[in-house]
Amino acid sequence: MADPATYRPAPGTIPTSPGVYRFRDADGRVVYVGKAKNLRQRLSNYFQDISALHDRTRRMVTTAASVEWTVVGTEVEALTLEYTWIKEYDPRFNVKFRDDKSYPFLAITMGERFPRVHVTRRPRAKGDRTFGPYAQVWAIRETVDLMLRVFPVRTCTPGVFRRAERSGRPCLLGFIGKCSAPCTGEISEQDHRRLAEQFADFMAGNTATYTRRIEQRMREAAAAMDYETAASLRDDLQALTAVMEKNSVVLSDATDADLVSIVQDELEASVQVFHVRGGRIRGQRGWTAELLDESTPSDLMERALTQLYTDGEAPREVLVSELPSNEDQVRQLLGRGADLRVPRRGEKKELLGTVTANAQEALRLGRLRRTGDLTARSKALEDLGEALELAEPPLRIECFDISHSQGTNVVGSMVVFEDGLPRKSEYRRYSVSGEAARDDTSSMYDVIRRRLQRHLNPPEQSEEDARRFAYPPSLILVDGGAPQVAAAQRAFDDLGVSDVALAGIAKRLEEIWLPGEEHPLILPRTSEALFLVQRLRDEAHRFAISYHRSKRGRAQNQSALDGIPGLGPARRRALLDRFVTVRAIREAEPEQLREVDGIGPALAAQILAALRSEEPGPAVDMSTGEILEP
């Protein structure tokens, strides 16, 4: 535990400008990020008598070992930079907003040649039009199914689309009229894009235009006694009406607003957001936050709005339960067109009350979950520390596994758990070759040695990678028994690492093996520590297997194309990007192969001749592409 006086900067060296500051611990890891209108004034507050500081602030300054700052031009720049760094470094003492669940979005990939509609939980890709988030995935899938009747945009994956292109036959949705089948040329690229834009326009709330248009066409068809067309248009109108009814009308049709409410107790805060577009609730989302500093409701609202709108556009109205601190800067972040206020009366105040009630319920449920999860995780870490005779519970654990297929395509995996939870952003994969791939113990030695070398002597790399690998684990687990642990211990000894604990877990009897011990450690079957170690081992095994399979698949595809004259690495990659598998290349026509960059008539014939015969491919006249007679 550091004394803040040991790293306190001289007051005269701290600027009085706006800026963002970072506290780092002894390992160089950022533990807190903050912003200030006046850096000198703000930082001096952290270096007063620690007995006068709040408990959470006191823990932060005694955990830190250094402080640094970056000067910016305005307070708005400081607000944006603080948010960016909190996302990048994930500091343990900052308020961390986390979704209480993963929400589905409806995305339209306008950046693709033929846009497609799909439901996703991933971050928005460049060029996509997204709608949501939605509370229930089944509801948005049902909405899409109804919408496709009127706007038959493609919904298939790129792989399905390419297969339909090659075969010249559309999928089932194309046959039943819920896809316009751009894969087979049934609709032009421009007309299909127009359909996608109309789909997005309807989802954005411009519904009246399309319902009026369909009603008019339906009347015209009925007047012309084209009753079949009139009936089809009637069904289309009913489908659009059903979509609109799925979103409850809560405000006037012209209302585009986000309603944000925050409720907190001493330990946590809950944020709920309702997205209203065209007077209808189009989506809902929620966050929970651990309060690790002295944030007020206004501070929390500032951070919530920053997270919502730094990477996204604000609607015309942002209605909040509490005005944010630094209100002027937040208004600049939202843009001139956004009206930020607390509703005082009427239907908007009533709807915000509903949002607040949802936040209170989420806080109550989060408190129950947090109590159970935190108790179990803490117990697991304490039990594991006691079983391995560690000085303190292992807050960061790294687990390693080796995967191969009869000694080929050998790979290693590293998974990371912090505070008993997986940190997937810090997982790593290792490719093992040469003498290191001789057997499991050699591979384990190689992987552990490379991990420890990178920690002791980090090479030239990005700041992000250096930061992750520089942070030492409390415990390294290896998947295996005494031989694997002995191999890992050799890597520790060769590099002189003695401040990290080492253990192995054997699959058969779930035994814990320690270096140099003749007999394993047996944890009780109901032990929380055993459950945690099993989760680590299973996650490392899953991660290694997935990497091994992808590497083996690529190797098999590449090997089938090796040795074909004129087909170098770049052209092999281009072929596999276009056709995915060697089988698809073998079944393609020469004209399809020639669509790939760098593949001409002669080379296309050479490739097909080599792949379609088990014998060596026949000779080909490279000037004409004709197969020569033997």
TIVOVO-259807 format. One record per residue (C-alpha): residue number from 1; residue in one letter; x, z, y. Coordinates in pm, whole numbers. Layout:
N
(node NUM, A, (X, Z, Y))
...
//
This chain:
630
(node 1, M, (0, 0, 0))
(node 2, A, (161, -120, 322))
(node 3, D, (188, 68, 649))
(node 4, P, (44, -156, 925))
(node 5, A, (317, -35, 1160))
(node 6, T, (579, -217, 947))
(node 7, Y, (440, -561, 1027))
(node 8, R, (275, -502, 1365))
(node 9, P, (384, -781, 1605))
(node 10, A, (515, -687, 1947))
(node 11, P, (219, -697, 2192))
(node 12, G, (403, -931, 2427))
(node 13, T, (442, -1192, 2152))
(node 14, I, (67, -1227, 2095))
(node 15, P, (-103, -1485, 2321))
(node 16, T, (-418, -1409, 2516))
(node 17, S, (-572, -1748, 2430))
(node 18, P, (-860, -1815, 2187))
(node 19, G, (-742, -1856, 1828))
(node 20, V, (-772, -1778, 1459))
(node 21, Y, (-562, -1518, 1278))
(node 22, R, (-476, -1462, 909))
(node 23, F, (-367, -1143, 736))
(node 24, R, (-155, -1201, 423))
(node 25, D, (-59, -964, 143))
(node 26, A, (290, -916, -5))
(node 27, D, (244, -1219, -232))
(node 28, G, (156, -1444, 60))
(node 29, R, (-211, -1463, -23))
(node 30, V, (-455, -1470, 270))
(node 31, V, (-677, -1161, 251))
(node 32, Y, (-864, -1193, 582))
(node 33, V, (-937, -1465, 837))
(node 34, G, (-1080, -1390, 1181))
(node 35, K, (-1126, -1554, 1520))
(node 36, A, (-1094, -1417, 1870))
(node 37, K, (-1161, -1515, 2229))
(node 38, N, (-847, -1318, 2318))
(node 39, L, (-600, -1289, 2028))
(node 40, R, (-394, -1008, 2182))
(node 41, Q, (-696, -790, 2251))
(node 42, R, (-850, -848, 1908))
(node 43, L, (-534, -792, 1702))
(node 44, S, (-446, -472, 1886))
(node 45, N, (-767, -320, 1746))
(node 46, Y, (-630, -350, 1390))
(node 47, F, (-307, -159, 1467))
(node 48, Q, (-450, 162, 1611))
(node 49, D, (-443, 490, 1419))
(node 50, I, (-570, 392, 1071))
(node 51, S, (-767, 716, 1044))
(node 52, A, (-992, 583, 1323))
(node 53, L, (-1062, 255, 1144))
(node 54, H, (-1366, 182, 931))
(node 55, D, (-1299, 228, 559))
(node 56, R, (-1318, -145, 479))
(node 57, T, (-1093, -234, 774))
(node 58, R, (-846, 37, 671))
(node 59, R, (-829, -108, 318))
(node 60, M, (-768, -455, 460))
(node 61, V, (-480, -364, 694))
(node 62, T, (-309, -153, 427))
(node 63, T, (-344, -433, 170))
(node 64, A, (-196, -687, 412))
(node 65, A, (178, -720, 470))
(node 66, S, (188, -969, 758))
(node 67, V, (-29, -1136, 1022))
(node 68, E, (-9, -1480, 1179))
(node 69, W, (-223, -1675, 1425))
(node 70, T, (-304, -2025, 1548))
(node 71, V, (-396, -2093, 1911))
(node 72, V, (-684, -2335, 1980))
(node 73, G, (-834, -2477, 2297))
(node 74, T, (-1188, -2338, 2292))
(node 75, E, (-1401, -2079, 2117))
(node 76, V, (-1596, -2357, 1941))
(node 77, E, (-1271, -2484, 1789))
(node 78, A, (-1193, -2128, 1677))
(node 79, L, (-1537, -2099, 1515))
(node 80, T, (-1488, -2424, 1320))
(node 81, L, (-1128, -2344, 1217))
(node 82, E, (-1226, -1996, 1098))
(node 83, Y, (-1498, -2144, 876))
(node 84, T, (-1256, -2408, 740))
(node 85, W, (-994, -2149, 649))
(node 86, I, (-1245, -1913, 489))
(node 87, K, (-1354, -2200, 265))
(node 88, E, (-993, -2294, 188))
(node 89, Y, (-839, -1951, 124))
(node 90, D, (-1144, -1755, 0))
(node 91, P, (-1006, -1428, 148))
(node 92, R, (-1116, -1116, -38))
(node 93, F, (-1202, -912, 277))
(node 94, N, (-1418, -1175, 447))
(node 95, V, (-1792, -1190, 407))
(node 96, K, (-1843, -1438, 123))
(node 97, F, (-2169, -1624, 122))
(node 98, R, (-2251, -1741, -230))
(node 99, D, (-2562, -1921, -348))
(node 100, D, (-2770, -1693, -568))
(node 101, K, (-2830, -1996, -789))
(node 102, S, (-2739, -2363, -812))
(node 103, Y, (-2997, -2578, -634))
(node 104, P, (-3085, -2940, -716))
(node 105, F, (-3077, -3211, -450))
(node 106, L, (-3228, -3558, -455))
(node 107, A, (-2953, -3809, -372))
(node 108, I, (-2970, -4181, -292))
(node 109, T, (-2626, -4341, -325))
(node 110, M, (-2641, -4575, -27))
(node 111, G, (-2265, -4628, -52))
(node 112, E, (-2301, -4822, -379))
(node 113, R, (-2368, -5195, -399))
(node 114, F, (-2701, -5123, -572))
(node 115, P, (-2811, -4775, -452))
(node 116, R, (-2952, -4542, -716))
(node 117, V, (-3172, -4234, -704))
(node 118, H, (-3065, -3928, -900))
(node 119, V, (-3098, -3551, -906))
(node 120, T, (-2770, -3365, -861))
(node 121, R, (-2630, -3017, -802))
(node 122, R, (-2292, -3146, -680))
(node 123, P, (-2176, -3163, -317))
(node 124, R, (-2291, -3460, -115))
(node 125, A, (-2076, -3771, -159))
(node 126, K, (-1980, -3993, 134))
(node 127, G, (-2256, -4238, 220))
(node 128, D, (-2530, -4059, 21))
(node 129, R, (-2873, -3976, 162))
(node 130, T, (-2967, -3633, 25))
(node 131, F, (-3291, -3435, 34))
(node 132, G, (-3341, -3073, -57))
(node 133, P, (-3234, -2834, -188))
(node 134, Y, (-3537, -2783, -412))
(node 135, A, (-3631, -2463, -590))
(node 136, Q, (-3733, -2629, -920))
(node 137, V, (-3556, -2925, -1080))
(node 138, W, (-3865, -3026, -1279))
(node 139, A, (-4065, -3062, -957))
(node 140, I, (-3823, -3309, -800))
(node 141, R, (-3794, -3508, -1125))
(node 142, E, (-4173, -3536, -1133))
(node 143, T, (-4168, -3646, -769))
(node 144, V, (-3909, -3915, -843))
(node 145, D, (-4117, -4040, -1137))
(node 146, L, (-4418, -4084, -907))
(node 147, M, (-4215, -4244, -630))
(node 148, L, (-4063, -4506, -862))
(node 149, R, (-4406, -4657, -907))
(node 150, V, (-4405, -4761, -539))
(node 151, F, (-4029, -4786, -475))
(node 152, P, (-3870, -4901, -806))
(node 153, V, (-3507, -4820, -721))
(node 154, R, (-3254, -4796, -1006))
(node 155, T, (-3193, -4449, -1148))
(node 156, C, (-2947, -4534, -1428))
(node 157, T, (-2585, -4421, -1449))
(node 158, P, (-2301, -4669, -1382))
(node 159, G, (-2230, -4697, -1756))
(node 160, V, (-2590, -4787, -1842))
(node 161, F, (-2599, -5031, -1550))
(node 162, R, (-2284, -5211, -1672))
(node 163, R, (-2415, -5235, -2029))
(node 164, A, (-2738, -5390, -1905))
(node 165, E, (-2537, -5637, -1695))
(node 166, R, (-2333, -5741, -2000))
(node 167, S, (-2633, -5774, -2230))
(node 168, G, (-2862, -5940, -1975))
(node 169, R, (-3149, -5710, -2078))
(node 170, P, (-3292, -5434, -1855))
(node 171, C, (-3354, -5082, -1982))
(node 172, L, (-3697, -4935, -2061))
(node 173, L, (-3771, -4849, -1697))
(node 174, G, (-3722, -5215, -1607))
(node 175, F, (-3975, -5322, -1870))
(node 176, I, (-4243, -5073, -1758))
(node 177, G, (-4205, -5151, -1387))
(node 178, K, (-4031, -4832, -1270))
(node 179, C, (-3706, -5015, -1194))
(node 180, S, (-3668, -5349, -1017))
(node 181, A, (-3382, -5434, -1262))
(node 182, P, (-3102, -5537, -1023))
(node 183, C, (-2870, -5527, -1326))
(node 184, T, (-3020, -5852, -1456))
(node 185, G, (-3078, -6022, -1120))
(node 186, E, (-3454, -5962, -1106))
(node 187, I, (-3414, -5855, -741))
(node 188, S, (-3153, -5948, -482))
(node 189, E, (-2900, -5700, -350))
(node 190, Q, (-3059, -5706, -2))
(node 191, D, (-3414, -5651, -131))
(node 192, H, (-3303, -5366, -357))
(node 193, R, (-3123, -5195, -69))
(node 194, R, (-3439, -5232, 141))
(node 195, L, (-3635, -5054, -135))
(node 196, A, (-3379, -4769, -134))
(node 197, E, (-3405, -4736, 244))
(node 198, Q, (-3786, -4720, 221))
(node 199, F, (-3757, -4453, -51))
(node 200, A, (-3530, -4247, 177))
(node 201, D, (-3757, -4304, 478))
(node 202, F, (-4059, -4173, 287))
(node 203, M, (-3869, -3865, 163))
(node 204, A, (-3753, -3798, 520))
(node 205, G, (-4117, -3749, 622))
(node 206, N, (-4224, -4092, 749))
(node 207, T, (-4517, -4103, 506))
(node 208, A, (-4800, -4232, 721))
(node 209, T, (-4644, -4578, 764))
(node 210, Y, (-4639, -4646, 390))
(node 211, T, (-4978, -4498, 307))
(node 212, R, (-5144, -4703, 583))
(node 213, R, (-4968, -5017, 463))
(node 214, I, (-5084, -4969, 103))
(node 215, E, (-5440, -4889, 214))
(node 216, Q, (-5450, -5212, 417))
(node 217, R, (-5318, -5422, 127))
(node 218, M, (-5566, -5256, -109))
(node 219, R, (-5861, -5348, 119))
(node 220, E, (-5736, -5704, 152))
(node 221, A, (-5704, -5743, -225))
(node 222, A, (-6055, -5602, -276))
(node 223, A, (-6200, -5836, -12))
(node 224, A, (-6036, -6129, -191))
(node 225, M, (-6189, -6002, -520))
(node 226, D, (-5838, -5953, -663))
(node 227, Y, (-5950, -5632, -827))
(node 228, E, (-5649, -5597, -1058))
(node 229, T, (-5410, -5590, -762))
(node 230, A, (-5643, -5357, -572))
(node 231, A, (-5650, -5116, -866))
(node 232, S, (-5270, -5120, -891))
(node 233, L, (-5239, -5046, -518))
(node 234, R, (-5495, -4767, -552))
(node 235, D, (-5276, -4607, -821))
(node 236, D, (-4972, -4645, -594))
(node 237, L, (-5159, -4470, -314))
(node 238, Q, (-5258, -4187, -547))
(node 239, A, (-4895, -4147, -655))
(node 240, L, (-4775, -4116, -294))
(node 241, T, (-5058, -3875, -214))
(node 242, A, (-4955, -3659, -511))
(node 243, V, (-4596, -3652, -383))
(node 244, M, (-4711, -3539, -39))
(node 245, E, (-4934, -3269, -190))
(node 246, K, (-4636, -3123, -379))
(node 247, N, (-4492, -3012, -46))
(node 248, S, (-4725, -2760, 114))
(node 249, V, (-4828, -2841, 471))
(node 250, V, (-4729, -2538, 674))
(node 251, L, (-4672, -2665, 1028))
(node 252, S, (-4773, -2964, 1238))
(node 253, D, (-4665, -3307, 1115))
(node 254, A, (-4407, -3347, 1392))
(node 255, T, (-4216, -3030, 1299))
(node 256, D, (-3860, -3065, 1167))
(node 257, A, (-3710, -2717, 1143))
(node 258, D, (-3487, -2486, 941))
(node 259, L, (-3599, -2122, 923))
(node 260, V, (-3317, -1877, 856))
(node 261, S, (-3359, -1504, 790))
(node 262, I, (-3105, -1234, 705))
(node 263, V, (-3168, -891, 551))
(node 264, Q, (-2884, -646, 476))
(node 265, D, (-2801, -300, 350))
(node 266, E, (-2471, -109, 348))
(node 267, L, (-2311, -324, 74))
(node 268, E, (-2474, -667, 72))
(node 269, A, (-2666, -916, 283))
(node 270, S, (-2921, -1175, 174))
(node 271, V, (-2977, -1506, 354))
(node 272, Q, (-3282, -1726, 293))
(node 273, V, (-3340, -2073, 438))
(node 274, F, (-3658, -2283, 435))
(node 275, H, (-3615, -2653, 518))
(node 276, V, (-3929, -2794, 685))
(node 277, R, (-3947, -3170, 743))
(node 278, G, (-4255, -3346, 872))
(node 279, G, (-4443, -3015, 868))
(node 280, R, (-4380, -2963, 494))
(node 281, I, (-4146, -2730, 309))
(node 282, R, (-3900, -2974, 155))
(node 283, G, (-3660, -2719, 14))
(node 284, Q, (-3548, -2359, -6))
(node 285, R, (-3213, -2194, -69))
(node 286, G, (-3061, -1850, -63))
(node 287, W, (-2725, -1675, -45))
(node 288, T, (-2603, -1327, -112))
(node 289, A, (-2297, -1183, 59))
(node 290, E, (-2073, -886, -15))
(node 291, L, (-2011, -695, 308))
(node 292, L, (-1637, -633, 308))
(node 293, D, (-1603, -593, 684))
(node 294, E, (-1809, -447, 969))
(node 295, S, (-2028, -752, 1028))
(node 296, T, (-2352, -701, 1219))
(node 297, P, (-2668, -908, 1154))
(node 298, S, (-2569, -1128, 1451))
(node 299, D, (-2223, -1185, 1300))
(node 300, L, (-2379, -1275, 965))
(node 301, M, (-2619, -1517, 1130))
(node 302, E, (-2328, -1685, 1310))
(node 303, R, (-2145, -1735, 979))
(node 304, A, (-2458, -1853, 798))
(node 305, L, (-2532, -2115, 1065))
(node 306, T, (-2167, -2222, 1069))
(node 307, Q, (-2174, -2273, 692))
(node 308, L, (-2503, -2464, 710))
(node 309, Y, (-2417, -2704, 991))
(node 310, T, (-2040, -2753, 1004))
(node 311, D, (-2071, -3034, 748))
(node 312, G, (-2437, -3123, 807))
(node 313, E, (-2668, -3224, 1088))
(node 314, A, (-2906, -2966, 1235))
(node 315, P, (-3281, -3046, 1268))
(node 316, R, (-3467, -3037, 1599))
(node 317, E, (-3545, -2665, 1562))
(node 318, V, (-3345, -2381, 1406))
(node 319, L, (-3564, -2071, 1389))
(node 320, V, (-3378, -1750, 1309))
(node 321, S, (-3460, -1384, 1252))
(node 322, E, (-3167, -1279, 1472))
(node 323, L, (-2974, -1473, 1736))
(node 324, P, (-2611, -1521, 1634))
(node 325, S, (-2317, -1362, 1807))
(node 326, N, (-2124, -1614, 2017))
(node 327, E, (-2457, -1789, 2073))
(node 328, D, (-2319, -2046, 2318))
(node 329, Q, (-2054, -2162, 2074))
(node 330, V, (-2305, -2189, 1789))
(node 331, R, (-2536, -2396, 2011))
(node 332, Q, (-2247, -2635, 2078))
(node 333, L, (-2187, -2657, 1703))
(node 334, L, (-2553, -2740, 1636))
(node 335, G, (-2560, -3014, 1901))
(node 336, R, (-2766, -3069, 2212))
(node 337, G, (-3076, -3183, 2024))
(node 338, A, (-3123, -2855, 1835))
(node 339, D, (-3340, -2573, 1970))
(node 340, L, (-3205, -2236, 1845))
(node 341, R, (-3444, -1944, 1897))
(node 342, V, (-3634, -1650, 1747))
(node 343, P, (-4008, -1738, 1723))
(node 344, R, (-4223, -1472, 1893))
(node 345, R, (-4578, -1576, 1803))
(node 346, G, (-4791, -1821, 1611))
(node 347, E, (-4754, -2003, 1281))
(node 348, K, (-4375, -2033, 1306))
(node 349, K, (-4336, -1657, 1335))
(node 350, E, (-4565, -1613, 1033))
(node 351, L, (-4363, -1859, 826))
(node 352, L, (-4039, -1686, 927))
(node 353, G, (-4198, -1363, 801))
(node 354, T, (-4238, -1532, 462))
(node 355, V, (-3872, -1631, 470))
(node 356, T, (-3776, -1270, 550))
(node 357, A, (-3988, -1144, 259))
(node 358, N, (-3799, -1381, 28))
(node 359, A, (-3467, -1250, 163))
(node 360, Q, (-3575, -889, 98))
(node 361, E, (-3676, -974, -258))
(node 362, A, (-3348, -1159, -321))
(node 363, L, (-3155, -856, -187))
(node 364, R, (-3344, -625, -423))
(node 365, L, (-3279, -846, -725))
(node 366, G, (-2919, -903, -622))
(node 367, R, (-2864, -528, -598))
(node 368, L, (-2991, -484, -953))
(node 369, R, (-2775, -769, -1087))
(node 370, R, (-2472, -653, -893))
(node 371, T, (-2500, -300, -1027))
(node 372, G, (-2512, -420, -1387))
(node 373, D, (-2248, -691, -1356))
(node 374, L, (-2004, -485, -1151))
(node 375, T, (-2034, -186, -1382))
(node 376, A, (-1971, -398, -1693))
(node 377, R, (-1678, -586, -1538))
(node 378, S, (-1515, -271, -1407))
(node 379, K, (-1556, -101, -1743))
(node 380, A, (-1404, -401, -1923))
(node 381, L, (-1100, -412, -1696))
(node 382, E, (-1046, -36, -1714))
(node 383, D, (-1078, -35, -2096))
(node 384, L, (-838, -328, -2130))
(node 385, G, (-584, -164, -1899))
(node 386, E, (-599, 159, -2099))
(node 387, A, (-573, -22, -2434))
(node 388, L, (-265, -216, -2321))
(node 389, E, (-120, 93, -2145))
(node 390, L, (-104, -78, -1807))
(node 391, A, (-50, 117, -1486))
(node 392, E, (-375, -23, -1338))
(node 393, P, (-659, -252, -1449))
(node 394, P, (-552, -620, -1470))
(node 395, L, (-738, -776, -1178))
(node 396, R, (-593, -1126, -1241))
(node 397, I, (-565, -1249, -1600))
(node 398, E, (-435, -1591, -1709))
(node 399, C, (-503, -1715, -2062))
(node 400, F, (-322, -2005, -2234))
(node 401, D, (-415, -2222, -2533))
(node 402, I, (-260, -2524, -2710))
(node 403, S, (-461, -2815, -2851))
(node 404, H, (-348, -3122, -3049))
(node 405, S, (-449, -3360, -3327))
(node 406, Q, (-203, -3341, -3617))
(node 407, G, (82, -3293, -3374))
(node 408, T, (-14, -3580, -3140))
(node 409, N, (-145, -3571, -2782))
(node 410, V, (-38, -3207, -2744))
(node 411, V, (-182, -3033, -2439))
(node 412, G, (-196, -2682, -2299))
(node 413, S, (-454, -2509, -2082))
(node 414, M, (-446, -2218, -1836))
(node 415, V, (-765, -2045, -1726))
(node 416, V, (-781, -1770, -1465))
(node 417, F, (-1014, -1470, -1438))
(node 418, E, (-1011, -1249, -1129))
(node 419, D, (-1208, -924, -1119))
(node 420, G, (-1354, -1025, -1456))
(node 421, L, (-1494, -1359, -1326))
(node 422, P, (-1358, -1713, -1384))
(node 423, R, (-1174, -1884, -1097))
(node 424, K, (-1218, -2246, -1204))
(node 425, S, (-1044, -2384, -897))
(node 426, E, (-719, -2233, -1030))
(node 427, Y, (-739, -2364, -1387))
(node 428, R, (-443, -2583, -1489))
(node 429, R, (-370, -2837, -1765))
(node 430, Y, (-31, -2911, -1922))
(node 431, S, (82, -3221, -2112))
(node 432, V, (343, -3134, -2378))
(node 433, S, (586, -3391, -2519))
(node 434, G, (925, -3429, -2686))
(node 435, E, (1079, -3136, -2871))
(node 436, A, (829, -2900, -2711))
(node 437, A, (550, -3070, -2909))
(node 438, R, (720, -2993, -3242))
(node 439, D, (485, -2706, -3330))
(node 440, D, (247, -2454, -3173))
(node 441, T, (512, -2196, -3092))
(node 442, S, (742, -2450, -2924))
(node 443, S, (447, -2580, -2721))
(node 444, M, (344, -2229, -2617))
(node 445, Y, (701, -2148, -2513))
(node 446, D, (714, -2465, -2304))
(node 447, V, (384, -2403, -2127))
(node 448, I, (456, -2035, -2048))
(node 449, R, (807, -2120, -1929))
(node 450, R, (673, -2390, -1696))
(node 451, R, (411, -2151, -1557))
(node 452, L, (665, -1876, -1489))
(node 453, Q, (923, -2119, -1351))
(node 454, R, (673, -2250, -1101))
(node 455, H, (605, -1894, -991))
(node 456, L, (971, -1797, -961))
(node 457, N, (1100, -2125, -813))
(node 458, P, (807, -2318, -663))
(node 459, P, (894, -2687, -614))
(node 460, E, (805, -2893, -310))
(node 461, Q, (424, -2908, -318))
(node 462, S, (113, -2871, -110))
(node 463, E, (49, -2535, 56))
(node 464, E, (-264, -2493, -157))
(node 465, D, (-79, -2532, -490))
(node 466, A, (207, -2315, -372))
(node 467, R, (-35, -2041, -273))
(node 468, R, (-216, -2045, -607))
(node 469, F, (92, -2048, -827))
(node 470, A, (276, -1794, -611))
(node 471, Y, (16, -1525, -679))
(node 472, P, (134, -1338, -991))
(node 473, P, (-102, -1248, -1276))
(node 474, S, (-139, -888, -1389))
(node 475, L, (-173, -1001, -1751))
(node 476, I, (-98, -1320, -1946))
(node 477, L, (-297, -1375, -2266))
(node 478, V, (-206, -1637, -2526))
(node 479, D, (-439, -1772, -2792))
(node 480, G, (-270, -1679, -3120))
(node 481, G, (-105, -1403, -3315))
(node 482, A, (247, -1264, -3345))
(node 483, P, (432, -1604, -3354))
(node 484, Q, (268, -1729, -3033))
(node 485, V, (325, -1395, -2856))
(node 486, A, (692, -1398, -2964))
(node 487, A, (731, -1753, -2826))
(node 488, A, (576, -1649, -2495))
(node 489, Q, (800, -1340, -2481))
(node 490, R, (1107, -1564, -2522))
(node 491, A, (999, -1750, -2209))
(node 492, F, (962, -1416, -2027))
(node 493, D, (1310, -1305, -2141))
(node 494, D, (1478, -1636, -2059))
(node 495, L, (1349, -1623, -1702))
(node 496, G, (1388, -1248, -1656))
(node 497, V, (1020, -1181, -1586))
(node 498, S, (930, -818, -1656))
(node 499, D, (652, -732, -1411))
(node 500, V, (371, -917, -1594))
(node 501, A, (202, -783, -1908))
(node 502, L, (173, -1009, -2216))
(node 503, A, (-64, -1004, -2513))
(node 504, G, (-218, -1243, -2766))
(node 505, I, (-557, -1262, -2932))
(node 506, A, (-586, -1390, -3290))
(node 507, K, (-900, -1582, -3381))
(node 508, R, (-966, -1457, -3733))
(node 509, L, (-1006, -1082, -3685))
(node 510, E, (-1005, -1068, -3301))
(node 511, E, (-679, -873, -3308))
(node 512, I, (-472, -803, -2997))
(node 513, W, (-100, -864, -3055))
(node 514, L, (162, -712, -2825))
(node 515, P, (529, -826, -2802))
(node 516, G, (758, -657, -3054))
(node 517, E, (477, -470, -3228))
(node 518, E, (454, -490, -3607))
(node 519, H, (81, -424, -3623))
(node 520, P, (-198, -552, -3398))
(node 521, L, (-423, -351, -3170))
(node 522, I, (-787, -341, -3283))
(node 523, L, (-1042, -298, -3005))
(node 524, P, (-1385, -153, -3092))
(node 525, R, (-1643, -422, -3170))
(node 526, T, (-1872, -298, -2893))
(node 527, S, (-1591, -273, -2638))
(node 528, E, (-1645, -443, -2302))
(node 529, A, (-1269, -515, -2303))
(node 530, L, (-1304, -712, -2627))
(node 531, F, (-1593, -914, -2486))
(node 532, L, (-1382, -1000, -2179))
(node 533, V, (-1081, -1106, -2390))
(node 534, Q, (-1306, -1320, -2612))
(node 535, R, (-1452, -1491, -2307))
(node 536, L, (-1103, -1568, -2179))
(node 537, R, (-989, -1702, -2517))
(node 538, D, (-1301, -1917, -2564))
(node 539, E, (-1277, -2056, -2210))
(node 540, A, (-909, -2147, -2256))
(node 541, H, (-993, -2314, -2588))
(node 542, R, (-1281, -2511, -2434))
(node 543, F, (-1067, -2625, -2142))
(node 544, A, (-781, -2733, -2371))
(node 545, I, (-1012, -2922, -2609))
(node 546, S, (-1179, -3115, -2326))
(node 547, Y, (-838, -3223, -2190))
(node 548, H, (-712, -3315, -2538))
(node 549, R, (-1017, -3530, -2611))
(node 550, S, (-992, -3719, -2283))
(node 551, K, (-619, -3776, -2335))
(node 552, R, (-670, -3890, -2696))
(node 553, G, (-950, -4129, -2594))
(node 554, R, (-735, -4284, -2323))
(node 555, A, (-442, -4315, -2564))
(node 556, Q, (-657, -4488, -2827))
(node 557, N, (-796, -4736, -2575))
(node 558, Q, (-453, -4803, -2428))
(node 559, S, (-287, -4848, -2770))
(node 560, A, (-536, -5117, -2875))
(node 561, L, (-440, -5320, -2567))
(node 562, D, (-65, -5264, -2601))
(node 563, G, (140, -5562, -2706))
(node 564, I, (-91, -5832, -2572))
(node 565, P, (137, -6073, -2383))
(node 566, G, (70, -6085, -2011))
(node 567, L, (-140, -5767, -2011))
(node 568, G, (51, -5504, -1816))
(node 569, P, (-47, -5146, -1722))
(node 570, A, (-238, -5245, -1406))
(node 571, R, (-448, -5505, -1584))
(node 572, R, (-515, -5267, -1877))
(node 573, R, (-645, -5007, -1632))
(node 574, A, (-859, -5268, -1454))
(node 575, L, (-1011, -5378, -1786))
(node 576, L, (-1090, -5023, -1894))
(node 577, D, (-1237, -4941, -1552))
(node 578, R, (-1469, -5240, -1586))
(node 579, F, (-1563, -5218, -1957))
(node 580, V, (-1483, -4848, -2035))
(node 581, T, (-1403, -4903, -2408))
(node 582, V, (-1202, -5151, -2614))
(node 583, R, (-1514, -5229, -2817))
(node 584, A, (-1693, -5347, -2503))
(node 585, I, (-1393, -5566, -2414))
(node 586, R, (-1394, -5715, -2767))
(node 587, E, (-1765, -5801, -2742))
(node 588, A, (-1740, -5949, -2390))
(node 589, E, (-1746, -6319, -2315))
(node 590, P, (-1439, -6491, -2164))
(node 591, E, (-1631, -6544, -1838))
(node 592, Q, (-1690, -6169, -1809))
(node 593, L, (-1321, -6091, -1862))
(node 594, R, (-1227, -6340, -1590))
(node 595, E, (-1431, -6135, -1341))
(node 596, V, (-1160, -5866, -1358))
(node 597, D, (-885, -5901, -1099))
(node 598, G, (-574, -6060, -1247))
(node 599, I, (-743, -6196, -1561))
(node 600, G, (-742, -6577, -1578))
(node 601, P, (-877, -6818, -1845))
(node 602, A, (-557, -6815, -2053))
(node 603, L, (-516, -6438, -2050))
(node 604, A, (-888, -6382, -2127))
(node 605, A, (-856, -6604, -2436))
(node 606, Q, (-534, -6423, -2539))
(node 607, I, (-704, -6079, -2509))
(node 608, L, (-1011, -6182, -2714))
(node 609, A, (-798, -6350, -2979))
(node 610, A, (-589, -6035, -3021))
(node 611, L, (-883, -5793, -3030))
(node 612, R, (-1111, -5998, -3256))
(node 613, S, (-859, -6042, -3534))
(node 614, E, (-691, -5782, -3751))
(node 615, E, (-399, -6021, -3790))
(node 616, P, (-165, -6095, -3501))
(node 617, G, (-344, -6301, -3239))
(node 618, P, (-315, -6681, -3264))
(node 619, A, (-93, -6871, -3030))
(node 620, V, (-251, -6968, -2699))
(node 621, D, (-153, -7250, -2465))
(node 622, M, (-92, -7044, -2149))
(node 623, S, (-141, -7350, -1930))
(node 624, T, (-490, -7437, -2057))
(node 625, G, (-610, -7120, -2232))
(node 626, E, (-682, -7312, -2554))
(node 627, I, (-609, -7154, -2893))
(node 628, L, (-349, -7365, -3076))
(node 629, E, (-393, -7463, -3440))
(node 630, P, (-141, -7303, -3680))
//
